[in-house]
Amino acid sequence: MAVNPKDKSKMVVVEGSYATAHAAKVSRPQVISAYPITPQTHIVEDLSKMMADAEIPGCEYINVESEFSAISALIGASATGARTYSATTSQGLLLMHEALFNASGMRLPIVMTVVNRAVGAPINIWNDQQDSLSQRDCGWIQIYTEDTQEAADTVLQAFKIAEDKNVLLPIMVCMDGFQLSHVYEPVVLMDQGEADKFLPPFKPDNYLDPKNPKSFGTLADPSFYTEFRYSQEEAMKRALPIIEQAAKDFQKVTGRYHGGLIDEYQMEDAEIVLVSFGSVLGTMKDVVDAYRARGEKVGILKIRAFRPFPTEVINKALGKAKAIAVIEKDISLGRNEGILFTEIKAGMYNTPTRIPMIGYMVGHGGRDIKPSHIEEIIEETKTVAKTGKITIESRFNDVKEDLL
């Protein structure tokens, strides 16, 4: 993200969790419900303090005994027409699984920050993206963020996207645990005036009202269940340009732009393209800068929206590459490759584009991703670009053979 010159004087050094909580506050939520779980807990703590200090007028904070209860409370609140927010991670997100389908099926525009963390067993509290990616088919929009500024700014964009009458779907704003949630770095905290200029009050057409009775989430027999699923998928498609527009509208108000569906880095003439999402992009950019300084045509495609998956935009961005490396912190067990890798390959299948592509699974459970690992991946991808031959389509990076 290019820093807007007018932002420099407004920057403060805060924890990523605080920046996210502040963004939720200035979004003027009417109901917040969340349950503390590492590494999401600081968001909840900050919001609790803001509530205690009367900094979020017109909002109710619902204390609950579990993550399942938290999302259930917000389903009820959102169905009454309230703007709602939550945050969770890892096992907490998995505990919500059943209710995630309900929120989407009832077309409730709940916004939830997911602080990405590995899932057990074995127990691990460090970062990878297995938790949110395992929920990809729940009908929630998913946006992945690169740094703390983007994680905070995307909360406001998420409300605008979710509450659009052509979308009305819940959204996960995903930020890497610890690397983003617990890091202290300079960010711009959006003031209430700017937030109000960007994000209007939520005025739903359909909500629970005793004076105008309606039903949400009732039984659907086979004669019309299909149409519900179809309408959700159509809403996902309509969300694609709305995500792009929300990013542009946000830039007009704040001067900050993090990308729409995707973002490109050194992609103008890139022959070797690295594709990824999340905080690892920072390390990747440093390495790519070094390659560019040597005159090598290496670039990065940042995936911001994973659901809805922007196939056409991705294919267009990758169309001139000679070889592609997809780098991600997850695995589809039994498929022996990363989830993003599978999605990109599938999106190209029925197109004329045939670009050699390798998948790399890295950083599981918070393992360091070093510049040397990215360099190794680039060198392997360069060899594929020259020969056109792929010996291993997808592999784990940095496996300690002595521990097996």
C-alpha positions in Angstrom: 0.0 0.0 0.0 1.3 3.4 -1.0 1.2 5.7 2.0 -0.9 8.8 1.4 1.3 11.8 2.3 -1.5 13.4 4.3 -1.7 10.2 6.4 1.9 10.4 7.7 1.0 13.0 10.3 -2.0 11.1 11.4 -0.2 7.8 12.0 -0.1 6.2 15.5 1.7 3.1 16.6 -0.9 0.6 17.9 -1.4 -3.1 18.0 -3.1 -4.7 15.0 -6.0 -5.9 17.2 -6.6 -2.4 18.5 -6.6 -1.0 14.9 -9.2 -3.6 14.0 -11.3 -2.9 17.1 -11.2 0.8 16.4 -12.4 0.2 12.8 -15.3 -1.9 14.2 -16.1 0.9 16.6 -16.3 3.7 13.9 -18.5 1.4 11.8 -21.2 2.1 14.3 -22.2 -1.5 15.1 -25.5 -1.9 17.0 -24.7 -5.4 18.4 -21.3 -7.0 19.1 -21.0 -10.5 20.4 -17.7 -12.5 20.5 -15.9 -15.0 22.7 -12.2 -14.6 23.5 -9.8 -17.1 22.0 -6.1 -16.7 21.2 -5.0 -14.8 19.1 -8.3 -12.9 18.6 -8.7 -12.1 22.3 -7.3 -8.6 22.2 -9.9 -7.4 19.7 -12.6 -8.5 22.2 -10.8 -6.9 25.1 -10.4 -3.6 23.2 -14.1 -3.5 22.2 -15.1 -4.4 25.7 -13.1 -1.4 27.0 -14.6 0.9 24.4 -18.1 -0.2 25.4 -17.3 0.4 29.1 -16.0 3.8 28.2 -19.2 4.6 26.3 -17.3 5.0 23.0 -19.8 3.1 20.9 -23.1 4.8 21.3 -26.3 2.8 20.5 -24.5 -0.5 20.7 -25.1 -3.6 22.8 -22.3 -6.0 23.7 -23.6 -9.5 24.3 -21.5 -11.7 26.6 -21.8 -15.4 25.7 -20.3 -18.7 26.8 -19.0 -19.9 23.4 -18.3 -19.0 19.8 -21.4 -20.9 18.7 -23.5 -18.7 21.0 -21.7 -15.5 19.7 -22.7 -16.1 16.1 -26.1 -17.3 17.1 -26.7 -14.1 19.0 -25.7 -12.1 15.9 -27.9 -14.1 13.7 -30.9 -13.1 15.8 -29.7 -9.5 16.1 -29.0 -9.1 12.3 -32.4 -10.6 11.5 -34.0 -7.6 13.4 -32.1 -5.2 11.2 -29.1 -4.4 13.4 -25.6 -3.9 12.2 -23.6 -6.7 13.8 -19.9 -7.5 14.3 -17.9 -10.4 15.8 -14.3 -11.8 15.8 -13.0 -15.3 16.2 -10.2 -17.7 15.2 -9.3 -21.3 14.6 -11.3 -23.8 16.8 -13.8 -21.0 17.6 -14.6 -20.6 13.9 -15.0 -24.3 13.6 -17.4 -24.3 16.5 -19.5 -21.8 14.6 -19.7 -24.1 11.5 -23.3 -25.0 11.6 -24.5 -21.5 12.2 -22.3 -20.0 9.5 -24.5 -21.7 6.9 -27.6 -20.3 8.7 -26.2 -16.7 8.6 -25.6 -16.9 4.8 -28.8 -18.8 4.0 -30.8 -16.2 5.8 -28.9 -13.5 3.9 -27.7 -11.7 7.0 -24.8 -9.1 6.4 -22.8 -10.0 9.6 -19.1 -8.8 9.5 -16.6 -11.0 11.4 -12.8 -10.6 11.7 -11.2 -14.0 11.5 -7.7 -13.9 13.0 -6.2 -16.8 11.1 -4.7 -19.6 13.3 -3.8 -23.2 12.8 -6.4 -25.8 13.8 -5.9 -28.9 16.0 -5.0 -31.6 16.5 -2.2 -31.2 17.5 -3.0 -27.9 19.3 -1.2 -25.0 17.8 -1.9 -21.3 18.5 0.2 -19.8 15.7 -0.7 -18.7 12.2 -1.8 -20.4 9.1 -5.0 -20.1 7.1 -6.5 -23.5 7.4 -9.3 -22.3 9.7 -11.1 -19.8 7.3 -10.3 -21.8 4.1 -11.9 -24.8 5.6 -15.1 -22.8 5.8 -15.0 -21.7 2.1 -18.3 -23.3 1.1 -20.4 -21.8 3.9 -21.7 -19.0 1.8 -19.6 -16.2 3.4 -17.6 -13.7 1.4 -13.9 -14.0 2.4 -11.4 -11.2 2.1 -7.7 -11.7 3.0 -5.5 -8.8 4.3 -1.8 -8.2 4.0 -1.1 -5.8 6.8 -2.7 -4.2 9.9 -3.8 -1.0 8.0 -5.6 -3.2 5.4 -7.1 -5.4 8.1 -8.7 -2.3 9.8 -9.7 -0.6 6.6 -11.4 -3.7 5.3 -13.8 -3.9 8.2 -15.5 -0.7 7.0 -15.4 -1.9 3.4 -16.9 -5.2 4.5 -20.0 -3.6 6.0 -20.5 -1.6 2.9 -20.3 -4.7 0.7 -22.3 -7.0 3.0 -25.1 -4.5 3.4 -25.5 -3.7 -0.3 -29.0 -4.7 -1.3 -27.5 -6.6 -4.3 -25.4 -8.7 -2.0 -26.7 -9.3 1.6 -24.2 -11.9 2.5 -22.0 -12.2 5.7 -18.3 -11.5 5.3 -15.1 -12.8 7.0 -12.2 -10.3 7.1 -9.2 -12.5 7.5 -6.0 -11.3 9.1 -3.0 -13.4 10.1 -2.7 -14.3 13.8 0.2 -12.7 15.7 1.9 -11.5 12.5 -0.9 -8.9 12.2 -3.1 -9.2 15.3 -0.2 -8.7 17.8 2.2 -6.6 15.9 2.6 -2.9 16.7 3.2 -0.7 13.7 2.2 2.8 12.4 -1.4 2.9 11.1 -4.0 5.6 10.5 -7.1 5.2 12.7 -10.1 6.4 10.8 -12.0 9.2 12.5 -15.7 9.0 12.9 -16.4 11.7 10.3 -14.5 9.9 7.6 -16.2 6.6 8.6 -19.6 8.2 8.4 -18.8 9.7 5.0 -17.9 6.3 3.7 -20.3 4.0 5.4 -24.0 5.0 5.6 -26.4 3.6 8.3 -27.8 0.2 7.6 -31.4 0.3 6.4 -32.6 -3.2 5.5 -35.7 -3.9 3.6 -36.4 -7.2 5.3 -36.2 -7.7 9.0 -38.2 -9.2 11.9 -40.9 -6.8 13.0 -44.0 -7.7 15.1 -45.9 -5.1 13.1 -45.0 -6.7 9.8 -44.4 -10.4 10.6 -42.0 -12.4 8.4 -40.1 -15.7 8.8 -36.4 -16.3 8.4 -34.7 -19.7 8.0 -37.9 -21.8 7.8 -38.2 -25.3 6.3 -37.6 -25.5 2.6 -38.8 -28.7 0.9 -37.3 -30.0 -2.3 -39.7 -28.0 -4.4 -37.9 -24.7 -3.7 -34.7 -25.4 -1.7 -32.6 -25.2 -4.9 -33.7 -21.6 -5.6 -32.3 -20.5 -2.2 -28.8 -21.9 -3.1 -29.1 -20.4 -6.6 -29.9 -17.0 -5.2 -26.9 -17.2 -2.8 -24.6 -18.0 -5.7 -26.0 -15.1 -7.8 -25.4 -12.8 -4.9 -21.8 -13.9 -4.8 -21.4 -13.1 -8.5 -23.0 -9.7 -7.9 -20.5 -9.1 -5.1 -17.5 -9.1 -7.4 -17.9 -5.6 -8.8 -19.2 -4.3 -5.5 -16.0 -5.4 -3.7 -14.1 -3.5 -6.4 -16.3 -0.4 -6.0 -16.0 -0.4 -2.2 -12.2 -0.3 -2.5 -12.4 2.6 -4.9 -15.0 4.5 -2.8 -12.7 4.0 0.3 -9.8 5.4 -1.6 -11.8 8.5 -2.5 -12.5 9.2 1.1 -9.2 8.2 2.7 -6.6 8.1 -0.1 -5.8 4.4 0.8 -6.1 1.6 -1.6 -5.3 -2.0 -0.8 -6.6 -3.6 -4.0 -10.0 -4.7 -5.0 -10.5 -8.4 -5.8 -6.7 -8.7 -6.4 -3.7 -6.4 -6.3 -0.6 -6.5 -8.5 3.0 -5.9 -7.6 5.7 -5.6 -10.3 3.4 -7.3 -12.7 3.7 -5.1 -15.8 6.1 -7.4 -17.6 6.4 -10.3 -15.1 7.4 -13.7 -16.5 7.6 -15.5 -13.2 4.6 -14.7 -11.0 4.1 -15.6 -7.3 0.5 -15.8 -6.1 -0.5 -15.6 -2.4 -2.5 -13.8 0.2 -2.0 -12.6 3.8 1.1 -11.3 5.6 3.6 -13.5 3.7 3.3 -11.0 0.9 5.6 -8.6 2.8 8.4 -11.1 2.7 7.7 -11.9 -0.9 7.8 -8.3 -2.0 11.3 -7.8 -0.4 12.6 -10.8 -2.3 10.9 -9.7 -5.6 12.5 -6.3 -5.2 15.9 -7.9 -5.0 15.2 -9.9 -8.2 14.0 -6.8 -10.0 17.1 -4.9 -9.0 19.1 -7.6 -10.9 16.8 -7.2 -13.9 14.8 -10.3 -13.5 11.1 -10.2 -14.4 9.4 -11.5 -11.3 6.1 -10.2 -10.0 3.4 -10.9 -7.3 -0.4 -11.4 -7.7 -2.1 -10.7 -4.4 -5.4 -12.5 -3.9 -7.7 -10.3 -1.8 -11.1 -11.8 -2.4 -11.2 -15.6 -2.1 -15.0 -15.8 -2.0 -16.4 -14.9 -4.4 -13.4 -16.3 -6.4 -12.5 -13.8 -9.1 -11.6 -16.3 -11.8 -11.7 -13.9 -14.8 -9.7 -11.2 -13.1 -7.0 -13.7 -12.0 -6.8 -15.3 -15.4 -6.3 -11.9 -17.0 -3.6 -10.9 -14.6 -1.7 -14.2 -15.1 -2.2 -14.4 -18.8 1.3 -13.3 -19.8 3.3 -15.3 -17.3 5.7 -18.0 -18.3 5.4 -19.9 -15.0 3.4 -19.5 -11.8 4.1 -20.4 -8.2 1.2 -20.4 -5.7 2.4 -20.0 -2.1 -0.1 -20.6 0.7 -0.4 -21.6 4.4 -2.9 -24.5 4.1 -3.4 -27.9 2.6 -6.4 -29.8 1.3 -5.6 -33.1 3.0 -6.0 -36.0 0.6 -5.5 -33.8 -2.4 -1.9 -33.0 -1.5 -2.0 -29.4 -2.5 -3.1 -26.0 -1.3 -6.7 -24.8 -1.6 -5.8 -21.6 -3.5 -3.7 -23.7 -5.9 -6.6 -26.0 -6.7 -8.9 -23.0 -7.3 -6.5 -21.2 -9.7 -5.9 -24.4 -11.7 -9.7 -25.1 -11.9 -10.3 -21.5 -13.1 -8.0 -21.9 -16.0 -9.1 -25.4 -17.1 -11.8 -24.5 -19.6 -9.8 -21.6 -21.1 -7.1 -21.3 -23.8 -4.6 -20.3 -21.0 -2.1 -23.1 -20.2 0.7 -21.8 -18.0 2.9 -24.2 -16.0 2.0 -23.9 -12.3 3.5 -25.2 -9.1 1.9 -25.2 -5.6 3.9 -24.7 -2.4 2.5 -25.3 1.0 4.4 -23.2 3.6 4.3 -21.8 7.1 2.0 -24.4 8.7 1.4 -23.7 12.4 3.4 -20.5 12.3 6.7 -21.9 10.9 8.9 -19.1 9.7 8.8 -18.3 5.9 12.3 -17.0 5.2 13.4 -15.0 2.2 15.6 -18.0 1.3 12.5 -20.1 1.0 10.9 -17.6 -1.4 14.2 -17.5 -3.4 14.2 -21.3 -3.7 10.7 -21.2 -5.0 11.5 -18.6 -7.6 14.5 -20.5 -8.8 12.5 -23.7 -9.2 9.8 -21.7 -11.0 12.4 -20.2 -13.3 13.5 -23.7 -14.3 9.9 -24.7 -15.1 9.6 -21.5 -17.2 12.7 -22.5 -19.2 12.0 -26.2 -19.7 8.2 -26.3 -19.5 8.5 -29.4 -17.4 7.0 -29.9 -13.9 8.5 -32.8 -11.9 6.5 -32.2 -8.7 3.2 -30.3 -9.1 2.7 -29.5 -5.5 4.8 -29.9 -2.4 5.4 -29.0 1.2 8.2 -26.4 1.7 10.7 -26.8 4.6 9.8 -30.3 5.9 12.1 -31.5 8.6 12.9 -35.0 7.5 14.6 -35.9 10.8 11.2 -35.5 12.6 9.3 -37.9 10.4 
